[in-house]
Amino acid sequence: MTCARAIAGALVIVAACVCLERPSRTLQAAAPMEMRGTTTVAVVAALDVAPAAGETSAAASPSSAALPDWALETLQNTFAGLSAGSILVLLALGLSIIFGLMGVINLAHGEFMMVGAYTAYVVSESFKAYLPPGAFDYFYLVALPLSFLVAGGVGVLCEYLVIRHLYGRPIETLLATWGISLLLIQTARLIFGDTTSFTPPSWLQGGWRVIPGLVLPLNRLFLIGLCVAAVAAVYLLVQRTPFGLLLRATTEDRPIASALGVPTRWIDGLTFGFGTGLAGLAGAIVPLYDKLNPNMGQSYVVDSFMVVVVGGIGKLAGAVVAGAGLGFLTKYLEPWLQAVYGKLAVLALIIVFLQWRPSGLFPDRGRSAES
């Protein structure tokens, strides 16, 4: 319990510092495809066009009628919260798995997301250069699994070279992962430059017109669907496979699992690679609606830590519930308080919540709580 309180307090302090140091970056983060406040209205207005001949649209139905402005704004904020929560869930899943098994606070988690984003960019440019034009729309079939594998491979390499020597020393692992994040940022900057343009496939451009005045961007729908698929895959892997059984055994009681023949050293490396691979998978989607640059991971990692702390450290269900809840709360508050003050309000609510439940929504019980 004391350890959980200390870790939660440290992460909340880091989040407060980042929110206060970067107000201008947060105010500039409202990209055209970002569904928040008045920006959402612009997206809807830009995409609100009549359907082509032969198409079926909800607006063409005589029974459909425009909703009041407050109802449209509520639906827009709900969808924006769901999409924002989806990317946080993808990032927090990997972060929660890594900390739950190894006790490593991975400050480079956002940079592993950046590795996945640049992997998707390299795949898209390769399709442009070496394949017929018609094949470009299918590059995500290659980019998604490759982003997972590349980010996971970089994670396994970092675990083998650095992190495995620092187990049981949380301060040293914290500093080591921070150093890894700086190394990855500078490497990406040397290779790709400061800002890189990313062209999405045609089937992820535009939006789905549900009713007059309400258009759901296709890239956000794709993000939500990918998040649902990833959560289901992680659940099946952890609960229904031999690897998941070994992972859970190592998490519950490492000495006993090792005494029974579980290769805990091998499990550690694969688990770290799996967690960073999930971050890379999230990174492959982020360029669809956000800027692609070497520092892109820093704007997501703080929110991911807050999701892990609120949901319960090492709890996958907590990561899902807290990620979705944080996304909804942020998007509901931003239209009233603007971006910076909305984030500060969310941070204040998290601090109050942790005073009430310092171990999060899903705390450890039994032997795990005692340790």
C-alpha positions, 0 to 999 in steps of 0.5 A: 500500500505504501509503495502504491501511494508513493508511485501514485504521488510521484506520477501525479507530480510529473503530470502536474509539471508537464501540464503547467510547463506546456500550456502552449503546446496543448492549446495548439494540439487541436488539429483539424481532425481532433474532435473537441469543442468548436473544432468538432463543429468545423469537422462536421461542417467540412464533411457534411456533404450530400451523398453521391448518386446511389448512396444510402445516407441516414440524412436521406431518410424522411424519418431522420431529423436534425437534433438540437444543438446541445444533443449534437454537441453531446454526441460529438463529445461522447464520440471524441471521448471514446476515440481519445480513450481508445488511444490511452487504453492501447498505451496503458495496456502495455504500460500496465503489463510492464509495471505489473510484472517487472515493477519498471516505470517505463518513461520511454513508453511514449517513444516506443509509440513514436517508433511504431508511428515512424514504422508506419510512415516508412511502410507507407513511403515504401508502398508509394515508391515501389508498388503500383498506386492502387496498392497504397490503400492497403499499406496498413495491412503491413504497417500495423503488424510491422509497427508492433514487431519493430517497437517490440523488438526495440523493447526487447533489445533495450530490456536485454542491454539495460533494464535487466541489470536494474531489476529491483532498483526503481530509481535507476530504472526510471532514469535508465528509461528516461535516457532511452527516451532521449536516445530514441528521440534524437535518433528519430530526429537525425533520420527523419527530421523534425516534422514529417507528413503522413498520407493516410489511405483513401478509405480512412479519409472523410467521415460517416454521416450518421444524421444531419450535422453529425459526421463520424471521422473514419480514422477515429472509427478505425482507432476505436475498432483497433482498440477493441480488437487489441483489448480482446487479443490481450485478454485471450493471450493473458487468460487463455494461452500457455504464455499468459499462464506463465506471465500470471504466475510470474506476476503473482509470485516470482520466486515460487514460479522460478522454483517450479521451473518457469523461465522468469528471465525469458518471460521478463524479456518477452513481456517487456517486448509485448508491452512496447509492441502495444505502444508501437501499435498505438503509434501506427494510428496516431499519425492519422489525426496528429502530427508526426514528429520525434517528440510526439510520445511526450504528449501521451505518456503522462496521460497513460501513467495517470490511466495506470495509476487510476485503474490500479497498477498492473491491472488490465481491466483497470487500464481499460476502464480508467482509459475510457473514463479519462477520455470521456472526462477530458472531452466533456470538460474541454468545451467548458474550460478549454484545453489547458484548464480542462487538463488541470481540472482532470488532474485535480479530480485524479488527485482527489480520487487517489486520496480516497482510493490510493490503490486505484479502481482495481487494487491488489488483494490478498498476498499481492496486496500484502507484498 
